[in-house]
Amino acid sequence: MKAIIMAGGFGTRLRPLTINLPKPMVPLMNKPIMEHIVQLLAKHSFHQLTSLLFFHTNAITSYFCD
């Protein structure tokens, strides 16, 4: 199955945490929030994931690679 993760916001309501860090990369229990989402999707048989990125895209793409 396929899923889309919408991760393109500026995270203004989470400032000052999101000044230099995109909202999906804010740590929750020592892992980025987006990693929790990816693991949950994989657990429920979603294996083709696409992410819509806009703000600090390099932080997300370098963490998740492929």
C-alpha positions as CSV (number, residue, x, y, z in Angstrom):
1,M,0.0,0.0,0.0
2,K,1.0,3.6,-0.5
3,A,1.0,6.6,1.9
4,I,1.8,10.3,1.7
5,I,3.4,12.1,4.7
6,M,2.7,15.8,4.5
7,A,5.7,17.5,6.2
8,G,5.8,20.9,4.5
9,G,4.9,23.4,7.2
10,F,7.1,25.9,9.0
11,G,6.2,24.7,12.5
12,T,5.5,28.2,13.8
13,R,3.5,27.0,16.8
14,L,6.4,24.9,17.9
15,R,8.9,27.7,18.0
16,P,11.6,28.0,19.2
17,L,12.1,24.3,18.6
18,T,11.5,24.7,14.9
19,I,13.7,27.7,14.1
20,N,16.6,25.5,12.8
21,L,14.8,22.2,12.7
22,P,11.8,21.1,10.6
23,K,8.7,20.0,12.6
24,P,8.9,16.3,11.5
25,M,12.4,16.1,13.0
26,V,11.5,17.4,16.5
27,P,12.5,14.6,18.8
28,L,9.9,12.6,20.7
29,M,11.3,9.9,23.0
30,N,14.8,10.3,21.4
31,K,13.5,9.8,17.8
32,P,12.2,12.3,15.3
33,I,8.4,12.4,15.2
34,M,8.4,11.4,11.5
35,E,10.3,8.2,12.3
36,H,7.5,7.2,14.6
37,I,5.0,7.9,11.8
38,V,7.1,5.9,9.3
39,Q,7.4,2.9,11.7
40,L,3.6,3.0,12.3
41,L,2.9,3.0,8.6
42,A,5.3,0.1,8.0
43,K,3.6,-1.8,10.8
44,H,0.3,-1.4,9.0
45,S,1.7,-2.7,5.6
46,F,2.4,0.7,4.0
47,H,5.6,0.1,2.2
48,Q,5.6,2.9,-0.5
49,L,5.9,6.2,1.3
50,T,6.1,9.6,-0.3
51,S,6.8,12.8,1.7
52,L,5.8,16.3,0.7
53,L,8.6,18.6,2.0
54,F,9.2,22.4,1.9
55,F,11.0,23.7,5.0
56,H,14.6,22.5,5.8
57,T,14.3,19.6,3.4
58,N,17.9,18.6,3.8
59,A,17.5,17.7,7.4
60,I,14.7,15.2,6.5
61,T,16.3,13.7,3.4
62,S,19.7,13.3,5.0
63,Y,18.1,11.5,8.0
64,F,15.9,9.1,6.0
65,C,18.1,8.8,2.9
66,D,16.0,6.8,0.5
